[in-house]
Amino acid sequence: MPDVITITFNGDPSSVKQGSSVADYLQQRDRFTGRFIVALNDEFVPKSRYDSTILKENDAFDVLAAISGG
């Protein structure tokens, strides 16, 4: 098994250490503040599952700014 896998992050290829969780990846990027949501393969990932959701080869991982309106 390779030590690094490739995922798509916000539409761009990105390398990540195998076994990394959503929380690990967000911490590595170190630029996400405020309110945002995470989608993995077009499925919403609740914040309570960031630590337990492990990224896999070819996953599509998107971080979207939370926008509210009225």
Secondary structure, 3 states (H helix, E strand, C coil): CCCEEEEEECCEEEEEECCCEHHHHHHHHCCCCCCEEEEECCEEECHHHCCCCECCCCCEEEEEECCCCC
